[in-house]
Amino acid sequence: MSLKSSPAPGAPSLLGQRPQDAAAADALIDRAFGPGRFTKVSERVREFAQFAPDLSFCAWRDGRIVGVVRQWRVRAGPTPIVFLGPIAVEVGERSGGVGGLLVEQACAAAKAAGEAAIVLVGDEPYFARFGFSAARAADVSLPSPVDPRRVLAIAFSPAGEHLRGPVRAL
Ligand SMILES: CC(C)(COP(=O)(O)OP(=O)(O)OC[C@H]1O[C@@H](n2cnc3c(N)ncnc32)[C@H](O)[C@@H]1OP(=O)(O)O)[C@@H](O)C(=O)NCCC(=O)NCCS
């Protein structure tokens, strides 16, 4: 497979992630994150989280997956929430807005499903443009130590505006 040096023009198609997409999506995630993938704190969350296929999406172009976002159901203290991640875009497709489309679709789906909030571990300089902030997640704790500046949340309801407590299984 050849990688492009600049993003392909036009928007890819976003589709819900189907079981048969999992292997190709996993391969993309492996390429994006490398061997450190399974040491991340987010993986500790995903060990007990409930995968949410209804909130997870693949970006398709020319019959192949060029981006993926997965979401999971957990709780933060007493509040059921969504945990986002991983999100990955094929190297040759980056900076063309595919990541942004995936985040926006993930947020829209969670909001439409009546979820209170999404929490993720990531860079605020990237995710702030979609409404995520570290301040919103300041009272949320994860199963292993993490830089609090990287724990971000976005709220969709009053319950999501006051997240407090450890992230645990539903
Ligand atoms: C993060 C990622 C999903 C973004 O996908 P993308 O399709 O490039 O995203 P968009 O096109 O919507 O946005 C790209 C812009 O965000 C910026 N950006 C990307 N990652 C960033 C980060 N971690 N912090 C700040 N800005 C970032 C890019 O520099 C680019 O800016 P530009 O438009 O000025 O060139 C992609 O870079 C990726 O797969 N990275 C490897 C996996 C990863 O780190 N996932 C996120 C874990 S939190």
The ligand as a MOL file (V3000), in Angstrom:
LIG
                    3D

  0  0  0     0  0            999 V3000
M  V30 BEGIN CTAB
M  V30 COUNTS 48 50 0 0 0
M  V30 BEGIN ATOM
M  V30 1 C -4.6680 13.0010 15.8800 0
M  V30 2 C -5.1610 12.5570 14.4960 0
M  V30 3 C -6.2890 11.5530 14.6690 0
M  V30 4 C -5.6950 13.8070 13.7650 0
M  V30 5 O -6.1980 13.4160 12.4960 0
M  V30 6 P -6.2270 14.4450 11.2700 0
M  V30 7 O -7.0800 13.8420 10.2200 0
M  V30 8 O -4.8690 14.8520 10.9030 0
M  V30 9 O -6.9920 15.6640 11.9700 0
M  V30 10 P -7.5290 17.0030 11.3000 0
M  V30 11 O -7.1980 17.0330 9.8470 0
M  V30 12 O -8.9280 17.1810 11.7310 0
M  V30 13 O -6.6850 18.1150 12.0540 0
M  V30 14 C -5.3340 18.2460 11.7530 0
M  V30 15 C -4.7480 19.4160 12.5140 0
M  V30 16 O -4.6450 19.0780 13.8890 0
M  V30 17 C -3.3070 19.1920 14.3080 0
M  V30 18 N -2.9850 18.1700 15.2750 0
M  V30 19 C -2.9320 16.8370 15.0770 0
M  V30 20 N -2.5910 16.2200 16.2110 0
M  V30 21 C -2.4290 17.1830 17.1220 0
M  V30 22 C -2.0620 17.1640 18.4950 0
M  V30 23 N -1.8110 16.0230 19.1260 0
M  V30 24 N -2.0030 18.3530 19.1560 0
M  V30 25 C -2.2630 19.5130 18.5110 0
M  V30 26 N -2.6140 19.5890 17.2140 0
M  V30 27 C -2.6850 18.4210 16.5360 0
M  V30 28 C -2.4790 19.0040 13.0540 0
M  V30 29 O -1.2240 19.6150 13.1720 0
M  V30 30 C -3.3340 19.6840 12.0090 0
M  V30 31 O -3.1300 21.0600 12.0330 0
M  V30 32 P -3.1170 21.8700 10.6510 0
M  V30 33 O -4.5180 21.8050 10.1360 0
M  V30 34 O -2.7080 23.2360 11.0820 0
M  V30 35 O -2.1610 21.1540 9.7640 0
M  V30 36 C -4.0130 11.9640 13.6400 0
M  V30 37 O -2.9460 12.8890 13.6230 0
M  V30 38 C -3.4880 10.6280 14.1460 0
M  V30 39 O -3.9900 9.5830 13.7670 0
M  V30 40 N -2.4470 10.6600 14.9860 0
M  V30 41 C -1.8490 9.4300 15.5020 0
M  V30 42 C -2.7280 8.8010 16.5400 0
M  V30 43 C -3.0440 9.7850 17.6400 0
M  V30 44 O -2.1790 10.4770 18.1520 0
M  V30 45 N -4.3280 9.8050 18.0250 0
M  V30 46 C -4.8250 10.7380 19.0220 0
M  V30 47 C -4.5690 10.2020 20.3470 0
M  V30 48 S -5.1040 11.3660 21.5390 0
M  V30 END ATOM
M  V30 BEGIN BOND
M  V30 1 1 1 2
M  V30 2 1 2 3
M  V30 3 1 2 4
M  V30 4 1 2 36
M  V30 5 1 4 5
M  V30 6 1 5 6
M  V30 7 2 6 7
M  V30 8 1 6 8
M  V30 9 1 6 9
M  V30 10 1 9 10
M  V30 11 2 10 11
M  V30 12 1 10 12
M  V30 13 1 10 13
M  V30 14 1 13 14
M  V30 15 1 14 15
M  V30 16 1 15 16
M  V30 17 1 15 30
M  V30 18 1 16 17
M  V30 19 1 17 18
M  V30 20 1 17 28
M  V30 21 1 18 19
M  V30 22 1 18 27
M  V30 23 2 19 20
M  V30 24 1 20 21
M  V30 25 1 21 22
M  V30 26 2 21 27
M  V30 27 1 22 23
M  V30 28 2 22 24
M  V30 29 1 24 25
M  V30 30 2 25 26
M  V30 31 1 26 27
M  V30 32 1 28 29
M  V30 33 1 28 30
M  V30 34 1 30 31
M  V30 35 1 31 32
M  V30 36 2 32 33
M  V30 37 1 32 34
M  V30 38 1 32 35
M  V30 39 1 36 37
M  V30 40 1 36 38
M  V30 41 2 38 39
M  V30 42 1 38 40
M  V30 43 1 40 41
M  V30 44 1 41 42
M  V30 45 1 42 43
M  V30 46 2 43 44
M  V30 47 1 43 45
M  V30 48 1 45 46
M  V30 49 1 46 47
M  V30 50 1 47 48
M  V30 END BOND
M  V30 END CTAB
M  END
